[in-house]
Amino acid sequence: MKKIIKRNIKIYNSITGKKEIFNPIIKGHVGMYVCGPTVYNKIHLGNCRTFIHFDLIFRYFKYLGYKVRYVRNITDVGHLENDNDEGEDKIGKKAKIEKLEPMEIVQKYTIDFHQTLYLFNILPPSIEPTATGHIIDQIEYIKILIKKGLAYEVNGSVYFNIEAYNKNYEYGILSKHKIDNLIESSRFLKKQQEKRNPKDFALWKKAPINHIMHWPSPWGNGFPSWHLECSTMSVKYLGKFFDIHGGGLDLKFPHHECELAQIQGIYNQKTINFWIHTNMLTLNGYKMSKSTMNILLPKDIFSGKNTFLEKPFHPNIVRFFILKNHYRSIINISNDALIDAERTYYSLMNKFKKLDNIYYADTDNVVSTFDVFSWKEECHKAMDDDFNSPMLISLLFKATKYIELLEKGVLKLGIDDFLLFKNTMHNFIFKVLGLEPIEKIDNVSKKLINLLIKIRNNARSEKNWILSDNIRNELKELGITLEDNKNITTFKIKT
Amino acid sequence: MKKIIKRNIKIYNSITGKKEIFNPIIKGHVGMYVCGPTVYNKIHLGNCRTFIHFDLIFRYFKYLGYKVRYVRNITDVGHLENDNDEGEDKIGKKAKIEKLEPMEIVQKYTIDFHQTLYLFNILPPSIEPTATGHIIDQIEYIKILIKKGLAYEVNGSVYFNIEAYNKNYEYGILSKHKIDNLIESSRFLKKQQEKRNPKDFALWKKAPINHIMHWPSPWGNGFPSWHLECSTMSVKYLGKFFDIHGGGLDLKFPHHECELAQIQGIYNQKTINFWIHTNMLTLNGYKMSKSTMNILLPKDIFSGKNTFLEKPFHPNIVRFFILKNHYRSIINISNDALIDAERTYYSLMNKFKKLDNIYYADTDNVVSTFDVFSWKEECHKAMDDDFNSPMLISLLFKATKYIELLEKGVLKLGIDDFLLFKNTMHNFIFKVLGLEPIEKIDNVSKKLINLLIKIRNNARSEKNWILSDNIRNELKELGITLEDNKNITTFKIKT
């Protein structure tokens, strides 16, 4: 087994509201479940934010040497329009609109989801189970809940009995919703006469006539509820007691609250160690929403085809922008914020690249004049402290100051420290933050520009100013600026 | 609805051994099921061949305006080692070797599969169902077969009863296997004592102790057989009577034979109109096989890291090479064959590009001197004749001869004919064959080369031979050859 870098990781546990020390249940292993998308629409930027932040967590654990089993589901049935027990199935409804079979909708938007996450350099999870792939498991769970008196059947639907559950447990413990308020607020909901109490929630719904997606069950033809799938799939692949359950903050209630009640009801024990919730993403200060037209899809950011941003932005820049914010902070996306992220991204990358030119063979006996190990420890501590990526990024910028001073010869590093410094920067930038270098031009272009620089230098030495100016001006037209330093000419390319 | 280009398509029907006219069951629609991979290993080039040829068929129907529902499954359980009823589950076995959960194996190799097909420019199918996602449907099918006396349970496993089936139907009709020979050859197989007849095949297998993947069923804990999933999923998404069932020739027996018996047994009718089987792919004349080391993975062809080929080849070249062969022919891959495919690919693409420069405004009143419509009709006829892609490609090369003669002014085309000619070539090359232009260099490089050509031409007019020779030689080092024609200098790039 790969050696694990032991760290003292603290995670803000959403259920206790406190930062707690993370001790994995099985030594060297991390089990993490994150609620994936309902695949009925093009992926939302807010979802991407969630998956980018969990990718950071996944990557940090992997970087430390943990064997991480990361399960992220695809919801392809049972998610009703109002996120609760009434309304049409989101996928079924879209299938009617697009005149496709529901599973064609699932395929179309699963592909969009995967392609978008790939552009953001988000690693695929270890397992990506689907709700329709686990109907039997869900039926088995419902049978147990009925047997334990925690669920009841009415007219071919099955509901979770919160009153019975509350004899031993406390529904609302995660989201801090008070049960009495729930009753009050749900009293006015119609069509809930089937339920013994309006606060109960569905586990299995009887399929109405003409409902396309349905399966046989002990209670007749029907389909599983949205909440049940995640309980079933998390336990199936991570065991009944696992380390981390995550998702967007909007899922905390009712989705995660129901999930928690279901699993706890079945296993009579605490089943999840840490709940992690990522915060919301706003656009120009307002909630993204189709109805108000305040909405921006990832593809529109990449292409620049939108009315909010003055130019296109590379997925890497958007990823960097998101990680400049902590996962528990609200992120507000705007033109200025992305322009700033782009500038700082290139600044970080260009300065990091300078390390390639700094080290000289004659520094073998140099005594280091700053403490690389302490800086590295600070980087780790940022990540150990509830995955504080903005703090990590600011420490990487601190490192770019060191690079400037190394360049000027004000600071010095011995060979071992230099390599540690360079490797640590590399690992945190590429492996942990998951950034990638954006190549503005390819290698052939680079070689051609260098050839042009050579021709221009010859022209200058022959005082052929017409040719040398001509080359400079023509390159400028192509967005390539030449910079003449002491003995060397370098070039810069416009973003 | 999009207008359909009516064609008289003939398909070689594998079950009758004859080319038959294709009439879709539902006007304007095509339902096609193709057996997908068992995701326990990196995708095999032979599989890619199958999926490239079915992509051609999918694309041609779409191009003609049909609404195609193309279902291609993922086998994630039940495919046993010897493709029959004994041996370990392929995925379960790999999970033990790689020390992963079976569903982690499924995820890993599904991603590899999708990425490879994406590189080959293979369109995703409309629906991509998984075997584990359809356990309930498979159990329901088995119940019906038992009820009809076509299956029986022994010790928690269920077998298909071929003798009972043969009272009304004929097992072996697809693959022309004689039932008596089957009995003879299977008589020596061990561990088949459970079966009433050795020729019977499993529908459901009892899960041995410690078998990881299993589900509850009326016959106890177990898992479905490989053959059953395709029967279930094809009918679920295409209806019990659908147009086309396809797969590699190696699946014809026993997989497709068993599928056919299962569906026919349930529905008492012919359920599939056309069976299409793609032929095998060999490497240097021999079957690809891990044990003899005569094996080449797609990624090794693209990277060039292999002992069979002298250079890397772009996925597009491999696709073109495969489509230069008919789907029913054995394809032999070799270094020479790929070199040849690469040469002809660039020849086709470069000549097609010349059409951009040929047309002049003054041809408005020109009378065409060759019949574009007949040539287009020939292209269609090639595809109508059992998807004859090699014939189509030879007609595209016939078109390149026309282009040469158009360039020289020997042939002429009126504006309408010219546009028809250009559009038809475009559609058959890009939409039907699914080829893509391979850009050897990017736009910036092109502009830089043109700048260098300009500088060189100035140098030549000033008789500065040193500079002009220098530019030519330096570019040659980069693989870029300059060609001086009458008034213009062009460049060529080494592959």
Interface residues (C-beta under 8 A of the other chain):
Chain A: R69 L100 E101 M103 E104 V106 Q107 I111 H114 P124 P125 S126 I127 E128 P129 T130 T132 G133 I135 I136 E140 W215 P216 Y237 I441 D442 V444 S445 K447 L448 I449 L451 L452 K454 I455 N458 L467 N470 I471 E474 L475 L478
Chain B: R69 L100 E101 M103 E104 V106 Q107 I111 H114 P124 P125 S126 I127 E128 P129 T130 T132 G133 I135 I136 E140 W215 P216 Y237 I441 D442 V444 S445 K447 L448 I449 L451 L452 K454 I455 N458 L467 N470 I471 E474 L475 L478
